[in-house]
Amino acid sequence: MRSSISVFACLKTTFFIPSINYKGAVDVIALIKDLISKIVVVAWLLFLLTWIIGWAIKGSPIPSSKVRRVGQGLIEDAIWGAFWIAIGTSIFWLITYVSSTLGNAMPQPPIPQLP
């Protein structure tokens, strides 16, 4: 029994499993933050991979200028991608901030009392 609990704890920390509060609803703020962080990490890794491949192709000792233009195109696309990742990260941060502010600011619903 103990090993199955530790395996579940490991899976919960490695892969996101949304926490469930006392009413059974999924914690939306944690879900949004985790989704945003995963998307941003994948986007930056894709940028880095494109940047490396572009410079490798552009700096290769291949005499064909078409191949070097492909490398230059990859580098330019990677720079534009980094710009849009930065803009998107800012927008994602704003969404997270607004959702956490609204999530904390909402009061508990009133309990109806019968006369």
Buried (B, 14 or more C-beta within 10 A) or exposed (E): EEEEEEEEEEEEEEEBEEEEEEEEEEBEBBBBBBEBBEBBEEBBEEBEEBBEBBBEBBEEEEEEEEEBEBBBEBBEBBEEBBEEBEEBBEEBEEEBEEBBEEEEEEEEEEEEEEE
